[in-house]
Amino acid sequence: MPYDFVGWFHTVMSLIALITGTIVLTKTKGTATHKRVGRIYAISMLMVCITAFMIYRLHNAFGILHFFAIISTVTLILGMLPMYLKTHKKPIIVHLSYMYWSVIGLYCAFAAEVFTRLPDIWHIDTNLGVFYALIGISSGAVGAIGSHYFKKNKKRWEERFGQ
């Protein structure tokens, strides 16, 4: 029963993070709306990361998906720290870069979640090899697209916020 609550809470927080992360990526940076929605994103994403470490149904042990949760947690923290500590030369660029990858990582996880559910929907038997192949293909595709847009956006951020 507690696993059901954790799973649903994780899912709801993930959806909130997806929505707010998308808003933050697509709207003007530095506005009051950006900051407000960004805080909601950061809190919901922190909840996603915490609950990810409570879900062990796949292997009944720490697994590769938990490793990605560590990366996600580190990316989120590294994205938020420059805005509060201001110890980096270009805190806004560092913030935008890590937070961008935080959201792209969430998109990768969402794509992986969808693609790993397709065999069940289509009533196709799979094994862990197929499961992880679907995760790799879907996450890789989303990551590649995200990388393309990151390069374009980073140039704009450096023009606007760089020294």
ZIPE-V917870 format. One record per residue. N is the residue number from 0. RES is the residue in one small letter. SS is DSSP state (helix for helix, strand for strand, loop for the rest). D_FIRST is the distance of its C-alpha to the first C-alpha in Angstrom with 2 decimals. Layout:
BEGIN
N_RES_SS_D_FIRST ; N_RES_SS_D_FIRST
END
This chain:
BEGIN
0_m_loop_0.00 ; 1_p_helix_3.86 ; 2_y_helix_5.32 ; 3_d_helix_5.21 ; 4_f_helix_6.79 ; 5_v_helix_8.93 ; 6_g_helix_10.01 ; 7_w_helix_11.02 ; 8_f_helix_12.62 ; 9_h_helix_14.37 ; 10_t_helix_15.62 ; 11_v_helix_16.93 ; 12_m_helix_18.59 ; 13_s_helix_20.04 ; 14_l_helix_21.57 ; 15_i_helix_23.03 ; 16_a_helix_24.42 ; 17_l_helix_25.89 ; 18_i_helix_27.61 ; 19_t_helix_28.91 ; 20_g_helix_29.86 ; 21_t_helix_31.88 ; 22_i_helix_33.59 ; 23_v_helix_34.50 ; 24_l_helix_35.89 ; 25_t_helix_37.98 ; 26_k_loop_39.36 ; 27_t_loop_42.15 ; 28_k_loop_41.31 ; 29_g_loop_41.97 ; 30_t_loop_41.85 ; 31_a_helix_40.00 ; 32_t_helix_37.64 ; 33_h_helix_37.03 ; 34_k_helix_36.21 ; 35_r_helix_33.94 ; 36_v_helix_31.98 ; 37_g_helix_32.04 ; 38_r_helix_30.36 ; 39_i_helix_27.54 ; 40_y_helix_27.32 ; 41_a_helix_27.37 ; 42_i_helix_24.65 ; 43_s_helix_22.29 ; 44_m_helix_23.20 ; 45_l_helix_22.61 ; 46_m_helix_19.03 ; 47_v_helix_18.73 ; 48_c_helix_20.23 ; 49_i_helix_18.14 ; 50_t_helix_14.76 ; 51_a_helix_16.41 ; 52_f_loop_16.72 ; 53_m_loop_13.00 ; 54_i_loop_12.50 ; 55_y_loop_13.80 ; 56_r_loop_12.90 ; 57_l_loop_16.59 ; 58_h_loop_18.38 ; 59_n_loop_16.00 ; 60_a_loop_18.51 ; 61_f_loop_20.30 ; 62_g_loop_21.89 ; 63_i_helix_24.34 ; 64_l_helix_21.93 ; 65_h_helix_21.24 ; 66_f_helix_25.03 ; 67_f_helix_25.29 ; 68_a_helix_22.83 ; 69_i_helix_25.32 ; 70_i_helix_28.17 ; 71_s_helix_26.53 ; 72_t_helix_26.00 ; 73_v_helix_29.59 ; 74_t_helix_30.99 ; 75_l_helix_29.41 ; 76_i_helix_30.73 ; 77_l_helix_34.12 ; 78_g_helix_34.33 ; 79_m_helix_33.79 ; 80_l_helix_35.86 ; 81_p_helix_39.25 ; 82_m_helix_38.92 ; 83_y_helix_38.40 ; 84_l_helix_40.56 ; 85_k_loop_43.34 ; 86_t_loop_44.56 ; 87_h_loop_44.90 ; 88_k_loop_48.13 ; 89_k_loop_46.49 ; 90_p_helix_43.19 ; 91_i_helix_42.71 ; 92_i_helix_43.21 ; 93_v_helix_40.80 ; 94_h_helix_38.21 ; 95_l_helix_38.67 ; 96_s_helix_38.61 ; 97_y_helix_35.39 ; 98_m_helix_33.59 ; 99_y_helix_34.90 ; 100_w_helix_33.44 ; 101_s_helix_30.13 ; 102_v_helix_29.95 ; 103_i_helix_31.36 ; 104_g_helix_28.76 ; 105_l_helix_26.07 ; 106_y_helix_28.03 ; 107_c_helix_28.13 ; 108_a_helix_24.36 ; 109_f_helix_24.10 ; 110_a_helix_26.77 ; 111_a_helix_25.13 ; 112_e_helix_21.81 ; 113_v_helix_23.90 ; 114_f_helix_26.19 ; 115_t_helix_23.64 ; 116_r_helix_22.11 ; 117_l_helix_25.62 ; 118_p_helix_26.03 ; 119_d_helix_23.02 ; 120_i_helix_24.49 ; 121_w_loop_27.89 ; 122_h_loop_26.67 ; 123_i_loop_28.17 ; 124_d_loop_27.07 ; 125_t_loop_26.80 ; 126_n_loop_26.39 ; 127_l_helix_25.45 ; 128_g_helix_29.06 ; 129_v_helix_28.88 ; 130_f_helix_25.52 ; 131_y_helix_27.13 ; 132_a_helix_30.37 ; 133_l_helix_28.73 ; 134_i_helix_27.19 ; 135_g_helix_30.65 ; 136_i_helix_32.63 ; 137_s_helix_30.61 ; 138_s_helix_30.20 ; 139_g_helix_33.81 ; 140_a_helix_35.12 ; 141_v_helix_33.36 ; 142_g_helix_34.43 ; 143_a_helix_37.99 ; 144_i_helix_38.21 ; 145_g_helix_36.79 ; 146_s_helix_39.37 ; 147_h_helix_42.15 ; 148_y_helix_41.29 ; 149_f_helix_40.72 ; 150_k_helix_44.29 ; 151_k_helix_45.68 ; 152_n_helix_43.78 ; 153_k_helix_44.57 ; 154_k_helix_48.29 ; 155_r_helix_47.97 ; 156_w_helix_46.02 ; 157_e_helix_48.67 ; 158_e_helix_51.42 ; 159_r_helix_49.85 ; 160_f_helix_48.36 ; 161_g_loop_50.09 ; 162_q_loop_53.08
END
